Amino acid sequence: MAYAALRSIGAYAPKNILTNEDLSKMVDTTDEWITKRTGIKERHIADKDEHTSDLGVEAGKLAIERSGIAKEDIDMIICATISPDYFNMPSTATIISNKLGLPPVTAFDISAACTGFVYILSIAKAFIESGMKKNVLIIGAEKLSAITDYTDRGTCILFGDGAGAAVISATDNKEEAIIDIHTGADGTYADLLMTPNGGTGSPHDSLEQEAGACFMQMKGNETFKVAVRTLTKDVKEILAKNEIESSSIKHFVPHQANYRIIKAVGDALKMKEEQVVVTVAKYGNTSGASIPMAINDIYENGTLKKGELLLLDAFGGGLTWGSALVPFSPIK
């Protein structure tokens, strides 16, 4: 039987940095207010001519280089994004594939907001275990600055740009395999976090109205409460199902939305501080890119070692959620 293994990780953050001090000159806020409520100190912002696909390409290049797998052997690419290059075609994945010079392989996007990376991880696992694909490049890429309203202090303080990528490959070694992935969604809460965007569900009569609808809209307090409850429940379920104690988790990598959410979930799960990966202070919320960017950070600082177990946990607009138990299984 074929199993799916996490072979490599890569990430990219644009060079421009938007600090809390910068934001205090744009909206009625302060560094103290932002830090206390979110834990965020700065976020990276792409150039005007830097597209979501460009961010994904940089992360993808790194993941392929580190994987020990030839570029020509990649047989599928999936991109998780809510800020695609185009609405809705061509997919950002096809653009990334072309820019990377990949052969003409299966390529498509998914929209699962901040849970996007966990969703595409589950898709890659399914394709590999079915025998349909052998080496899948998965990318979470976001240029959220393009859909952020910088007059709305409730949202503009949260979001940044970036991309993270991983190569998932077939293996016959069960010790290397992704253990389990849970995903779920509940459209009852769809209005808590959304971009109306002039789709068929919310058509607009004017260009001005349509432009404004491209921005993210969030009911912050309600989202916070549902997020903590849902994330905690999902992680407890995946650990119980696989008979794994939280103390056995080397790296708990939650979606980097807000430090208060991360802290509340970590405490509920009785995770020690050294188990919890936190990068929200320097990247902000990069939606589908946040988990792979966080994994890349612990890889690059030498904290993540071969064979160590990662617990991923995410929650996003839709509402969507997901968790995953993933050993880090590099070839080299």
C-alpha positions in Angstrom: 0.0 0.0 0.0 1.2 3.5 -0.8 1.4 6.0 2.0 1.8 9.8 1.9 4.8 11.5 3.5 5.7 15.1 4.2 9.1 15.3 2.4 9.9 19.0 2.5 8.8 22.5 3.5 9.5 26.0 2.1 8.2 29.5 2.5 8.5 33.0 1.3 7.6 36.4 2.9 7.8 39.6 0.8 10.5 42.1 1.8 8.2 45.0 2.7 7.2 45.1 6.4 4.2 47.0 7.8 4.6 47.6 11.5 2.0 48.4 14.2 3.5 51.9 14.3 2.9 52.3 10.6 -0.7 51.2 11.0 -1.2 53.7 13.8 -0.6 56.5 11.2 -3.3 55.0 8.9 -6.1 54.2 11.3 -7.1 54.9 14.9 -5.0 52.3 16.7 -1.7 51.9 18.6 1.0 49.3 18.9 -0.1 48.5 22.5 -3.7 48.0 21.4 -2.8 45.7 18.5 -0.2 43.7 20.5 -2.5 43.2 23.5 -5.4 41.9 21.4 -3.6 39.9 18.7 0.0 39.4 19.6 1.0 40.8 16.1 3.8 43.3 15.8 4.4 43.3 12.0 3.3 41.8 8.8 4.9 41.4 5.3 3.3 43.2 2.4 3.9 42.3 -1.3 4.8 44.9 -3.9 2.0 46.1 -6.2 3.4 44.1 -9.1 4.0 41.0 -6.9 1.1 38.6 -7.4 -0.1 35.7 -5.2 1.4 33.3 -7.8 4.8 35.0 -7.4 4.8 34.3 -3.7 3.7 30.7 -4.3 6.5 30.2 -6.9 9.2 31.3 -4.4 7.9 29.0 -1.7 7.4 26.1 -4.2 11.0 26.4 -5.5 12.4 26.0 -2.0 10.1 23.1 -1.2 11.2 21.3 -4.4 14.9 22.0 -3.9 14.7 20.6 -0.4 12.6 17.5 -1.3 15.3 15.5 -3.1 12.7 15.0 -5.8 13.3 16.2 -9.4 11.0 18.9 -10.6 10.0 16.8 -13.5 8.6 14.1 -11.1 6.0 16.5 -9.6 2.7 15.2 -11.0 0.2 17.5 -9.3 0.1 21.0 -7.8 -2.7 22.4 -5.5 -2.9 25.9 -4.3 -5.0 27.0 -1.3 -5.8 30.7 -1.6 -8.6 33.3 -1.0 -6.6 36.0 -2.9 -6.0 34.4 -6.3 -4.4 36.1 -9.2 -7.7 36.1 -11.1 -11.4 35.6 -10.2 -11.8 32.6 -10.8 -9.8 31.4 -13.8 -7.2 30.6 -14.6 -6.4 29.1 -11.3 -3.3 30.4 -9.4 -2.0 26.8 -9.3 -1.8 26.7 -13.1 0.1 30.0 -13.2 2.5 28.8 -10.5 3.0 25.5 -12.4 3.9 27.5 -15.6 6.2 29.8 -13.8 8.0 26.9 -12.1 8.5 25.2 -15.5 6.7 22.0 -14.4 5.4 19.5 -16.9 1.7 19.8 -17.9 0.4 18.2 -14.7 -2.9 18.4 -12.8 -3.2 21.8 -11.2 -6.1 23.5 -9.4 -7.0 25.9 -6.5 -9.2 25.4 -3.5 -10.9 27.9 -1.3 -11.0 27.0 2.4 -9.7 30.2 3.8 -7.3 29.7 6.8 -7.9 26.0 6.8 -6.7 25.8 3.2 -3.3 24.1 3.9 -4.9 21.3 5.9 -7.5 20.8 3.2 -4.9 20.5 0.4 -2.8 18.2 2.6 -5.8 15.9 2.9 -6.3 16.0 -0.9 -2.7 15.2 -1.6 -2.8 12.3 0.8 -5.9 10.9 -0.9 -4.5 11.1 -4.4 -1.2 9.5 -3.3 -2.9 6.7 -1.3 -5.2 5.9 -4.2 -2.2 5.5 -6.5 -3.3 8.3 -8.8 -0.3 10.5 -8.0 3.2 10.1 -6.5 4.6 13.6 -5.8 2.3 16.5 -5.1 3.4 20.1 -4.5 0.9 21.8 -2.2 1.1 25.6 -1.7 -0.8 28.0 0.6 -0.3 31.5 -0.9 -1.9 34.8 0.0 -1.7 38.4 -1.0 -4.2 39.5 1.6 -3.1 43.1 1.4 -5.0 43.2 -1.9 -8.3 42.4 -0.2 -7.8 44.3 3.1 -9.6 47.5 3.9 -7.0 49.7 5.4 -9.7 52.0 6.9 -11.1 49.2 9.0 -9.0 48.8 12.1 -10.8 45.6 13.0 -9.3 43.7 10.1 -6.3 45.7 8.7 -4.2 45.0 11.8 -4.5 41.3 11.3 -3.5 40.3 7.8 -0.3 39.9 5.9 1.1 38.4 2.7 3.2 35.2 2.2 3.4 31.7 1.0 4.3 28.3 2.2 4.8 25.0 0.3 5.4 21.4 0.8 6.1 18.3 -1.2 4.0 15.2 -0.3 5.3 12.0 -1.8 4.4 8.3 -1.9 6.3 6.0 0.4 5.9 2.3 1.4 7.3 3.0 4.9 4.4 3.4 7.3 6.7 5.1 9.8 7.0 8.0 7.5 3.3 8.3 6.7 0.9 11.1 7.5 -1.1 9.5 10.3 -4.5 11.2 10.1 -6.3 14.3 8.9 -9.6 15.7 9.9 -11.5 18.4 8.0 -14.9 19.9 8.5 -17.1 22.9 7.7 -20.3 24.6 8.8 -22.0 27.1 6.5 -24.3 28.2 9.3 -21.5 30.6 10.3 -20.7 31.8 6.8 -21.4 35.5 7.5 -18.8 35.7 10.4 -15.9 35.9 7.9 -16.3 36.6 4.2 -15.5 38.6 1.1 -18.8 39.2 -0.7 -16.8 40.0 -3.9 -19.7 40.4 -6.3 -20.3 36.7 -6.9 -23.7 35.4 -7.9 -24.7 35.3 -4.3 -24.2 39.0 -3.8 -24.2 40.8 -7.2 -23.6 44.6 -7.2 -25.0 47.5 -9.2 -21.9 49.7 -9.4 -18.2 49.4 -9.7 -17.7 51.3 -6.4 -20.0 48.9 -4.6 -18.2 45.9 -6.2 -14.8 47.2 -5.3 -15.7 47.6 -1.7 -17.0 44.1 -1.5 -13.6 42.7 -2.5 -12.4 43.5 1.1 -12.6 40.9 3.9 -15.3 41.4 6.4 -15.3 39.9 9.9 -17.3 39.7 13.0 -14.4 39.4 15.3 -15.8 38.6 18.7 -18.2 35.9 17.4 -15.4 34.4 15.3 -13.0 34.2 18.2 -15.5 32.3 20.4 -16.3 29.7 17.7 -12.7 29.3 16.8 -11.5 28.4 20.3 -14.3 26.0 20.8 -14.0 24.3 17.4 -10.2 24.1 17.3 -10.0 22.5 20.8 -12.7 20.0 20.1 -11.2 18.9 16.8 -7.7 18.4 18.2 -9.0 16.4 21.1 -10.9 14.2 18.7 -8.0 13.5 16.4 -5.7 12.7 19.3 -8.2 10.4 20.9 -9.0 8.6 17.7 -5.3 7.8 17.2 -4.6 7.2 20.9 -1.9 9.9 21.0 -1.3 12.0 24.2 -0.8 15.7 23.8 2.5 15.3 25.6 3.7 13.1 22.6 3.4 16.0 20.2 6.8 17.6 19.5 5.4 20.6 17.5 1.8 21.9 17.8 1.4 24.2 14.8 -1.9 26.1 14.9 -3.1 28.6 12.4 -1.5 31.9 13.2 -4.5 34.1 13.4 -4.3 35.7 16.9 -2.1 34.9 19.8 -5.0 34.9 22.2 -6.7 32.1 20.2 -3.4 30.1 20.1 -2.9 30.5 23.8 -6.5 29.5 24.7 -6.4 26.4 22.5 -2.9 25.4 23.8 -3.9 25.8 27.4 -7.1 23.8 26.8 -5.0 21.0 25.3 -2.5 21.2 28.2 0.3 21.9 25.7 3.6 23.2 27.2 5.0 26.5 25.8 7.9 24.8 24.1 5.5 22.6 22.1 3.5 25.4 20.6 4.9 27.1 17.4 4.1 30.8 17.4 5.0 33.1 14.4 2.0 35.5 14.4 4.1 38.3 15.9 6.2 38.7 12.7 3.8 37.6 9.9 0.3 38.3 11.2 -2.5 36.2 9.7 -1.5 34.9 6.3 -4.6 32.6 6.0 -3.8 29.4 4.0 -0.1 30.2 4.1 0.3 30.5 7.9 0.8 26.9 8.9 3.4 26.0 6.2 5.2 29.4 7.0 5.3 28.4 10.7 6.6 24.9 9.9 9.3 26.5 7.7 10.4 28.7 10.5 11.1 25.8 12.9 12.7 23.9 10.0 15.1 26.8 9.2 16.0 27.5 12.9 16.8 23.8 13.4 14.0 23.0 15.8 12.3 20.6 13.5 14.0 17.2 13.1 13.4 14.2 11.0 10.8 11.9 12.4 9.3 14.4 14.8 5.5 14.6 15.0 3.6 17.7 14.0 0.1 18.5 15.0 -1.6 21.0 12.7 -4.8 22.8 13.6 -6.7 25.5 11.6 -9.9 27.4 11.4 -11.2 29.8 8.8 -14.0 31.4 6.9 -16.7 29.1 5.6 -16.6 28.3 8.4 -13.9 25.6 7.9 -11.6 23.7 10.2 -9.1 20.9 10.2 -6.3 19.1 12.0 -3.6 16.7 11.0 -1.0 14.4 12.6 2.1 14.5 10.4 5.6 13.1 10.9 8.3 15.1 9.2 9.9 12.6 6.8 12.5 14.3 4.6 14.5 12.1 2.1 17.7 14.0 2.7 
